[in-house]
Amino acid sequence: MRRLVLLALLLVPCTLVSQGAADEPGISGYVLAPGDVPVSGGTVMSASAWMSASTTIDRSGRFRIPAERAGVFRVTVSVQGFAPYRFRVTLPASRTLRLPVIHLEPATYFRVRFVSPAGEPITAPVIWHLSFDGSGAPLLEASDAPTIEPDADGATRIGPLPHGTTTQALDTPGYAQTRIPNVSVTGAEPLLDGGTIVVQPGSTLHVDVLDGSGKPVPDHVVLLEDLLPLSPLRLPTLTTNAEGRVTFERLAAGRYRVRTAAMERCATQYLSLARTITVPATGTVNIRIVVAGTATFRISSPTGPAKGVVVTAQPDNPPTSLGLADHSGPPAAFHLLRRRHRHHRRAHRARARLPRVRRRREHRSAAPDGRRPRQHLHLGSSLPAGLHEGRPRVRSRGIRADPAGPPTN
């Protein structure tokens, strides 16, 4: 009897230590593989509105995510050989939460074979990928998932893939940056076959940026976007050289959007200019973009020119697809455009001899009907016009057409 009591007393401190570790602030969990076998390793990532963290799963299948404050967390459990497990959880004010047991499912892999135009296999491809849930929201992934491994026949095996949609792109030097067909993962099949993809060397795109007088604009930021949604392509952001040119290389066949910004602001607004182009599988494409100019509004009615009409125009919004991590405002690339243009605005204006966008009062004249005099406002001649599919987009709020003269610019 004394031995039993002594054994029970020896077990109490161990139990208290284990209980204390589980009750430390944070999110704790237990991960099991199929067959209710604890996993012996893996990574757990968590993200909230104010922080992100990662931790490892120990040999007994347990983990704990430290947390400094309560709130909603997105958690991803990644274990090699199993499908990633994702969920959202709300941490209470006590900052302590025990999760139900996490049961992992078998992994889903994607198999594809890349070959050159001559039929030679590409055995060491560089592949970028993005994963999205059913609503199109990006999924949080560990830095080492999924993996890319070669098969014996020269094909490439990618995985494990999360449930949802995974977009991928090949980016191997010497070949075009090629989109791979999107993969829809439901967990019903362990292996998805993408067949054989012939990768071309790619095309070259030259973009010449000109000012209103047709002169090259150096040191001007130009972006290139893939028109297909959820694109994993990592297209560079380039700056024009002394001849006002940027060159994008290794482009696969498809449609792209070239985007830059006007040299000058329209009143207080920065204007985003965009042009959609089609690139062939091979060859060279040359385009020109004018980043300065004027916009003229002529308002007419069935009885003749309309007078005293308020004209309002608004520029295209900057792209939101360039900043996947932040959808609350203009992307970082557009802020880069704005900073570059603000820094070089005076130099460009002196080189092109374009006056600053301004409003100035011409004169005050009494209205014919005896009402109070009306102030006529005219804009400077350098009002930039944004080119979106060839149509001008400008912003000029509260400008009235001159009753006695030509339309207001």
C-alpha positions as CSV (number, residue, x, y, z in Angstrom):
1,M,0.0,0.0,0.0
2,R,2.8,2.4,0.9
3,R,4.5,1.6,-2.5
4,L,1.3,2.6,-4.3
5,V,1.0,5.9,-2.4
6,L,4.7,6.7,-3.1
7,L,4.3,5.9,-6.8
8,A,1.2,8.2,-7.0
9,L,3.1,11.0,-5.3
10,L,5.9,10.6,-7.8
11,L,3.5,10.9,-10.7
12,V,1.8,14.1,-9.4
13,P,4.7,16.5,-10.2
14,C,5.0,15.1,-13.7
15,T,1.3,15.6,-14.3
16,L,1.5,19.1,-13.0
17,V,4.4,20.0,-15.2
18,S,2.7,18.6,-18.3
19,Q,-0.5,20.5,-17.4
20,G,1.4,23.7,-16.8
21,A,3.1,23.5,-20.2
22,A,-0.2,23.0,-21.9
23,D,-1.8,25.9,-20.1
24,E,1.0,28.4,-21.1
25,P,-0.3,31.3,-23.3
26,G,-0.8,30.2,-26.9
27,I,-2.5,27.7,-29.1
28,S,-1.6,24.0,-28.5
29,G,-2.5,21.0,-30.6
30,Y,-2.0,17.3,-31.3
31,V,-1.5,16.0,-34.8
32,L,-2.2,12.4,-36.0
33,A,-1.5,10.7,-39.3
34,P,-4.0,8.3,-40.9
35,G,-4.3,5.3,-38.5
36,D,-4.2,7.6,-35.5
37,V,-0.4,7.5,-35.4
38,P,1.2,10.7,-34.0
39,V,3.4,12.5,-36.6
40,S,7.0,12.9,-35.7
41,G,7.7,16.3,-37.3
42,G,6.3,19.1,-39.4
43,T,5.7,22.9,-39.3
44,V,2.8,24.9,-38.0
45,M,2.3,28.5,-39.2
46,S,-0.1,31.0,-37.8
47,A,-1.0,34.5,-39.0
48,S,-3.3,37.2,-37.6
49,A,-3.9,40.9,-38.3
50,W,-0.9,41.9,-36.2
51,M,1.6,39.1,-36.3
52,S,2.7,35.8,-37.9
53,A,4.7,33.0,-36.4
54,S,5.8,29.4,-37.0
55,T,6.7,26.5,-34.8
56,T,7.6,22.8,-35.2
57,I,5.8,19.7,-34.3
58,D,7.7,17.6,-31.8
59,R,8.3,13.8,-31.9
60,S,5.1,13.1,-30.0
61,G,3.0,15.0,-32.5
62,R,2.4,18.1,-30.3
63,F,2.9,21.8,-30.9
64,R,2.3,25.1,-29.2
65,I,2.0,28.5,-31.0
66,P,2.9,31.4,-28.7
67,A,0.4,34.3,-28.7
68,E,0.7,37.7,-27.2
69,R,-2.9,38.8,-27.6
70,A,-6.3,37.4,-28.3
71,G,-7.9,37.4,-31.8
72,V,-8.5,35.5,-35.0
73,F,-5.7,33.3,-36.3
74,R,-5.2,31.4,-39.6
75,V,-3.3,28.2,-38.9
76,T,-1.6,25.9,-41.4
77,V,-0.2,22.5,-40.4
78,S,2.3,21.1,-42.9
79,V,3.7,17.6,-42.6
80,Q,5.7,16.0,-45.4
81,G,3.7,13.3,-47.2
82,F,0.3,14.5,-46.0
83,A,-2.1,17.1,-47.3
84,P,-1.7,20.5,-45.6
85,Y,-4.4,21.1,-42.9
86,R,-5.8,24.7,-42.6
87,F,-8.3,26.3,-40.3
88,R,-9.3,29.5,-38.5
89,V,-9.5,29.8,-34.8
90,T,-10.4,32.5,-32.3
91,L,-8.0,32.8,-29.3
92,P,-9.9,34.0,-26.2
93,A,-8.9,36.7,-23.8
94,S,-7.1,34.2,-21.6
95,R,-4.7,33.6,-24.6
96,T,-4.8,29.9,-23.9
97,L,-6.5,27.4,-26.3
98,R,-6.4,23.7,-26.7
99,L,-7.3,22.5,-30.2
100,P,-9.2,19.3,-31.0
101,V,-7.1,16.5,-32.3
102,I,-6.0,17.2,-35.9
103,H,-6.3,14.2,-38.3
104,L,-4.3,14.6,-41.5
105,E,-5.2,13.1,-44.8
106,P,-3.1,11.5,-47.6
107,A,-1.4,14.0,-49.9
108,T,-2.2,15.0,-53.4
109,Y,0.6,15.4,-55.9
110,F,0.8,16.9,-59.4
111,R,2.9,15.3,-62.1
112,V,4.0,17.1,-65.3
113,R,6.7,16.7,-67.9
114,F,8.5,19.7,-69.4
115,V,10.3,19.4,-72.7
116,S,12.1,21.8,-75.0
117,P,10.9,22.4,-78.6
118,A,13.4,19.7,-79.7
119,G,11.8,17.2,-77.3
120,E,14.6,17.2,-74.7
121,P,13.4,16.9,-71.1
122,I,13.8,19.8,-68.7
123,T,14.9,17.9,-65.6
124,A,15.6,20.8,-63.2
125,P,12.7,23.2,-63.6
126,V,12.2,26.3,-61.5
127,I,8.5,26.5,-60.6
128,W,6.6,29.3,-58.8
129,H,3.2,28.6,-57.3
130,L,0.3,30.2,-55.4
131,S,-2.6,28.4,-53.7
132,F,-6.1,29.7,-53.1
133,D,-9.2,28.5,-51.3
134,G,-12.6,28.1,-52.8
135,S,-13.3,31.8,-52.5
136,G,-10.1,32.8,-54.2
137,A,-8.3,34.0,-51.0
138,P,-4.6,33.2,-50.9
139,L,-3.6,30.3,-48.6
140,L,-0.9,30.5,-46.0
141,E,1.9,28.0,-46.7
142,A,5.1,26.9,-45.2
143,S,8.3,28.0,-46.9
144,D,9.2,24.3,-47.8
145,A,5.8,23.3,-49.1
146,P,5.2,22.0,-51.7
147,T,8.4,20.3,-52.8
148,I,9.5,19.7,-56.4
149,E,11.1,16.3,-57.1
150,P,12.1,14.7,-60.4
151,D,10.8,11.2,-61.4
152,A,12.8,8.5,-63.0
153,D,11.4,9.2,-66.5
154,G,12.3,12.9,-66.4
155,A,8.9,14.2,-65.2
156,T,8.4,16.5,-62.2
157,R,6.3,15.7,-59.2
158,I,5.0,18.7,-57.2
159,G,3.3,18.4,-53.8
160,P,1.7,17.9,-51.4
161,L,-0.9,20.4,-52.7
162,P,-3.5,21.9,-50.5
163,H,-7.2,21.6,-51.1
164,G,-8.4,24.4,-53.4
165,T,-6.8,25.8,-56.6
166,T,-3.0,26.0,-57.2
167,T,-1.6,28.1,-60.0
168,Q,1.9,27.4,-61.2
169,A,4.5,28.8,-63.6
170,L,7.8,27.6,-65.0
171,D,10.6,30.1,-64.7
172,T,13.7,28.2,-65.9
173,P,16.6,30.3,-67.4
174,G,16.7,29.9,-71.2
175,Y,13.0,29.3,-71.5
176,A,9.8,31.4,-71.4
177,Q,8.1,32.1,-68.1
178,T,5.2,29.7,-68.8
179,R,1.9,29.3,-67.0
180,I,1.0,25.8,-66.1
181,P,-2.7,24.8,-66.2
182,N,-4.4,25.5,-62.9
183,V,-4.7,22.5,-60.6
184,S,-7.9,21.9,-58.7
185,V,-7.3,19.7,-55.6
186,T,-10.2,17.9,-53.8
187,G,-8.3,15.1,-52.2
188,A,-10.2,12.5,-54.2
189,E,-7.1,11.5,-56.2
190,P,-3.6,11.1,-54.8
191,L,-1.9,11.9,-58.2
192,L,-3.0,14.4,-60.8
193,D,-1.3,14.1,-64.2
194,G,-0.6,17.3,-66.2
195,G,0.8,15.5,-69.3
196,T,3.7,17.0,-71.3
197,I,4.2,20.7,-71.8
198,V,6.5,22.0,-74.6
199,V,8.3,25.1,-73.4
200,Q,9.3,27.7,-76.0
201,P,12.3,30.1,-75.7
202,G,9.9,33.0,-75.4
203,S,9.5,36.5,-76.9
204,T,11.0,39.9,-76.2
205,L,9.0,43.0,-75.5
206,H,10.5,46.5,-76.0
207,V,8.5,49.4,-74.4
208,D,9.5,52.9,-75.5
209,V,8.3,55.7,-73.1
210,L,7.9,59.2,-74.7
211,D,6.9,62.6,-73.4
212,G,4.4,64.9,-75.1
213,S,7.0,66.2,-77.5
214,G,8.0,62.7,-78.6
215,K,11.3,62.7,-76.6
216,P,12.4,59.6,-74.6
217,V,11.7,59.6,-70.9
218,P,14.6,58.0,-68.9
219,D,14.4,56.6,-65.4
220,H,10.7,55.9,-65.7
221,V,9.1,52.8,-64.0
222,V,7.3,50.3,-66.2
223,L,5.4,47.2,-65.0
224,L,4.2,44.1,-66.8
225,E,1.1,42.1,-65.7
226,D,-0.3,38.8,-66.7
227,L,-3.9,39.2,-67.7
228,L,-4.9,35.7,-66.5
229,P,-6.3,35.8,-62.9
230,L,-4.4,34.4,-59.9
231,S,-1.1,34.6,-61.8
232,P,2.0,33.2,-60.1
233,L,4.3,34.8,-62.7
234,R,7.1,37.0,-61.2
235,L,7.4,39.6,-63.9
236,P,10.0,42.3,-63.1
237,T,9.5,46.0,-62.5
238,L,11.9,47.8,-64.8
239,T,13.1,51.4,-65.2
240,T,13.7,53.0,-68.6
241,N,17.3,53.5,-69.8
242,A,18.7,56.7,-71.3
243,E,16.8,56.0,-74.5
244,G,13.5,55.7,-72.6
245,R,13.3,51.9,-73.2
246,V,12.7,48.9,-71.1
247,T,13.0,45.3,-72.3
248,F,11.0,42.3,-71.0
249,E,12.5,38.9,-72.0
250,R,11.4,35.3,-71.9
251,L,7.7,36.0,-72.3
252,A,5.4,33.1,-73.1
253,A,2.6,33.5,-75.7
254,G,-0.4,35.3,-74.2
255,R,-1.9,38.6,-73.3
256,Y,-0.2,41.1,-70.9
257,R,-0.8,44.5,-69.6
258,V,1.9,47.1,-69.7
259,R,1.4,49.7,-66.9
260,T,3.2,52.9,-66.0
261,A,2.2,56.4,-64.8
262,A,1.9,59.9,-66.3
263,M,4.8,62.3,-65.8
264,E,2.6,64.9,-64.2
265,R,-0.3,64.8,-61.9
266,C,-3.8,65.9,-63.0
267,A,-4.5,68.4,-60.3
268,T,-3.8,66.2,-57.2
269,Q,-4.3,62.8,-58.9
270,Y,-1.6,60.5,-60.1
271,L,-2.6,58.8,-63.3
272,S,-2.0,55.2,-64.1
273,L,-1.5,54.4,-67.8
274,A,-2.1,50.8,-69.1
275,R,-2.1,49.1,-72.5
276,T,-3.0,45.5,-73.3
277,I,-0.8,43.7,-75.7
278,T,-0.6,40.2,-77.2
279,V,2.7,38.4,-77.3
280,P,3.5,35.5,-79.7
281,A,5.4,32.4,-78.7
282,T,8.6,33.7,-80.3
283,G,9.8,36.9,-81.8
284,T,10.0,40.6,-80.8
285,V,7.2,43.1,-80.0
286,N,7.7,46.9,-79.9
287,I,5.3,49.4,-78.4
288,R,5.4,53.1,-77.6
289,I,3.6,54.8,-74.7
290,V,3.2,58.6,-74.3
291,V,3.2,59.6,-70.7
292,A,2.2,63.3,-71.2
293,G,-0.4,65.2,-73.1
294,T,-3.7,67.1,-72.9
295,A,-7.4,66.3,-72.7
296,T,-10.0,68.5,-74.3
297,F,-13.7,68.3,-73.5
298,R,-16.2,69.7,-76.0
299,I,-19.8,69.7,-74.7
300,S,-22.6,70.1,-77.2
301,S,-26.4,69.8,-77.2
302,P,-29.0,69.6,-80.0
303,T,-29.1,73.4,-80.1
304,G,-25.4,73.9,-80.2
305,P,-22.4,74.2,-77.8
306,A,-23.4,73.7,-74.2
307,K,-22.2,76.6,-71.9
308,G,-21.7,76.7,-68.2
309,V,-21.7,72.9,-67.9
310,V,-19.7,71.3,-65.0
311,V,-17.3,68.7,-66.4
312,T,-16.1,65.9,-64.1
313,A,-13.6,63.2,-65.1
314,Q,-11.8,60.6,-63.1
315,P,-8.6,58.5,-63.8
316,D,-8.5,54.8,-63.8
317,N,-7.8,53.3,-60.4
318,P,-4.3,51.8,-59.9
319,P,-4.0,48.0,-60.2
320,T,-4.9,45.9,-57.2
321,S,-3.5,42.6,-58.6
322,L,0.1,43.8,-58.1
323,G,-0.1,43.6,-54.3
324,L,-1.6,40.3,-53.2
325,A,-0.6,40.8,-49.7
326,D,-2.4,44.1,-49.3
327,H,-5.8,44.7,-50.9
328,S,-6.7,47.8,-48.8
329,G,-5.1,50.4,-51.1
330,P,-2.8,50.9,-54.1
331,P,-0.1,48.3,-54.4
332,A,3.5,48.8,-53.5
333,A,4.5,48.9,-57.1
334,F,2.2,51.9,-57.8
335,H,3.6,53.7,-54.8
336,L,7.0,53.1,-56.3
337,L,5.8,54.7,-59.5
338,R,4.5,57.7,-57.6
339,R,7.7,58.2,-55.6
340,R,9.9,58.0,-58.8
341,H,7.7,60.5,-60.6
342,R,7.7,62.9,-57.7
343,H,11.5,62.7,-57.4
344,H,12.1,63.3,-61.2
345,R,9.1,65.6,-61.9
346,R,11.2,68.8,-62.1
347,A,13.9,67.3,-64.3
348,H,11.3,65.9,-66.8
349,R,9.5,69.2,-66.9
350,A,12.6,71.2,-67.6
351,R,13.7,68.7,-70.3
352,A,10.3,68.6,-72.1
353,R,9.5,72.3,-71.4
354,L,6.0,71.4,-70.1
355,P,4.4,73.8,-67.7
356,R,3.1,72.6,-64.4
357,V,-0.6,71.6,-64.2
358,R,-2.2,74.7,-62.7
359,R,-5.4,76.6,-62.3
360,R,-5.3,80.4,-62.9
361,R,-8.0,83.0,-62.9
362,E,-8.4,84.7,-66.3
363,H,-10.9,87.4,-65.6
364,R,-14.2,88.1,-64.0
365,S,-17.1,89.3,-66.1
366,A,-20.7,90.2,-65.3
367,A,-23.2,87.6,-66.4
368,P,-25.7,88.9,-69.1
369,D,-28.6,88.3,-66.7
370,G,-27.2,90.6,-64.0
371,R,-26.2,87.8,-61.7
372,R,-22.9,87.9,-59.8
373,P,-19.7,87.7,-61.9
374,R,-18.6,84.2,-62.8
375,Q,-15.0,83.1,-62.4
376,H,-13.6,81.3,-65.5
377,L,-11.0,78.7,-64.7
378,H,-8.5,77.3,-67.2
379,L,-6.1,74.5,-66.8
380,G,-2.5,74.5,-67.9
381,S,-1.6,72.9,-71.2
382,S,0.1,69.9,-69.7
383,L,-2.9,68.0,-68.3
384,P,-1.8,64.3,-68.7
385,A,-4.2,61.9,-70.2
386,G,-4.2,58.3,-68.9
387,L,-4.3,55.7,-71.7
388,H,-6.4,52.7,-70.9
389,E,-7.2,50.7,-74.0
390,G,-6.6,53.9,-76.0
391,R,-9.2,56.1,-74.1
392,P,-8.2,59.2,-72.0
393,R,-9.0,59.2,-68.3
394,V,-8.5,62.5,-66.5
395,R,-9.8,64.2,-63.4
396,S,-10.9,67.8,-63.4
397,R,-13.7,68.5,-60.8
398,G,-15.9,71.5,-60.9
399,I,-14.6,73.1,-64.1
400,R,-17.1,75.1,-66.1
401,A,-17.1,75.6,-69.8
402,D,-16.3,79.2,-70.8
403,P,-19.6,80.8,-72.1
404,A,-17.8,83.2,-74.4
405,G,-14.8,81.1,-75.5
406,P,-13.6,77.7,-76.5
407,P,-14.1,74.7,-74.3
408,T,-12.0,74.5,-71.2
409,N,-9.0,72.2,-71.3
